[in-house]
Amino acid sequence: MIFFYKFKYLIGSVDDWNSLAEYIEETQTALEGKYVKLTADIDFADKTFVPLFNGGVSEFQGTFLGNGKALNNISFAATTVN
């Protein structure tokens, strides 16, 4: 579950990350003026990584706070649209 507190999206798990990605796609928001903060290292080994801006929104307009945490073992295949 994504925790929302004082305009901060607190991300501490793969599910949190992917839920935020789904929210961005569904609402077509660029998170302008919002804060996203990692609260833990997140390991995507054997998990699905969903890019935050994969469904039409082309740029992040908020503030991303890594908080000394890392996103690990990310893999995905890029596709080309002709």
Beta strands, then each sheet from edge to edge (+ up, - down):
strand 1: 3-5
strand 2: 8-11
strand 3: 35-38
strand 4: 42-43
strand 5: 63-65
strand 6: 71-72
sheet 1: 1+ 2- 3- 5-
sheet 2: 4+ 6+
end
